[in-house]
Amino acid sequence: MDSVFQRNDKKKGHMKYFKRNETRKINIGGVKIGGGAPIAVQSMTNTDTRDWKSTVKQIKQLEEAGCEIIRVSLPDMESAQNVSKIKKNIKIPLVADIHFDYRIALEAIKQGIDKLRINPGNIGSKDRVEAVVREAKKAHIPIRIGVNAGSLKSAQNLHDNNSKAKALAAAAIEHVKILEKLKFYDIAVSLKASNIAATVEAYKIFASKRNYPLHLGITEAGSLFSGTIKSAAGLGIMLYDGLGDTVRVSLTADPVEEVKAAHSLLRALNLRKSGIEIISCPTCSRTEVDLIKIVADMEQAAAKIKNIKKPLKVAIMGCVVNGPGEAREADIGIAGGKNEGILFQDGKIIRKVKSNEWVSTLIKIIKDRVKG
Ligand code: SF4
């Protein structure tokens, strides 16, 4: 396999963005996945779906944070019967996570769900699978096959990553074939393990055999800090290699953090062409402003600005060593001095700003740009 650089070099002579793996396009309640569509950020609620009001409340927080597709688990009929109520109160597509019981899937479809996550090989007899596929087809609902090493018997006793990856990919193909036999192709696939190497290899093997869009994730990644790093490492490898059409960063934390982490990751890889990217230095003995607090405040304030359609690079730098260079390179930047800094816009020096006014100044400029 060529590297992304080689692939881009062949095409354009230089690398601008990652060359994405070519996949089929599917439609999840209006959001396109695959076929070159922007990589969608998704998350999953952790409320009791039977309590539809709390579930809606959490989904609204996730929408606010930039979540583009949301999944709820439907463990029973009562939760499935809440799908239409939830859908009526949210803006983003709703996905149902269902295990084993095909009747829950049928109810979710009846209630207007936008996508199912269900493994056809786990829902019993052929007629049950056929019933779900028939209704999904009628309603134009895609199905995600999600194989997970933790619940996959063939992978559980395997200790080397290569064998685990092969077992995951083989299981996914098995489920895929069931749908293909029924002429159902609106499929997305995920192949998750908590081990990065096994996960990456599994996705690569699957991508070499089928072109269905890939839902990327590292499962059971862990807490906010270590889980974010583990997910960034694993997803970063795959995204760099052009794999992935939608991502979920799984964290043992508030799902809003998953959405924030996913956006930051996509932006860091230049795969997200909207939103604010903050560039800041690590601080050192030359720093003469409270940069750590300024950047933290800036991040919070910037997160509240919505509708930023274009990418915006904001550099907040501690001193004049690297500051002016970064600030000049960014759309907006400040290079620090003693309790003040030099403000740059589009590479030009604008004026001096006191350090206690950096955040408000930057936010005002960003808001004006968004309006304009
Ligand atoms: Fe230190 Fe200046 Fe570099 Fe920041 S930009 S780390 S303050 S030398």
Boltz pocket constraint, residues with backbone or C-beta under 6 A from the ligand:
constraints:
  - pocket:
      binder: B
      contacts: [[A, 281], [A, 282], [A, 283], [A, 284], [A, 285], [A, 286], [A, 287], [A, 317], [A, 318], [A, 319], [A, 320], [A, 321], [A, 322], [A, 323]]
      max_distance: 6.0
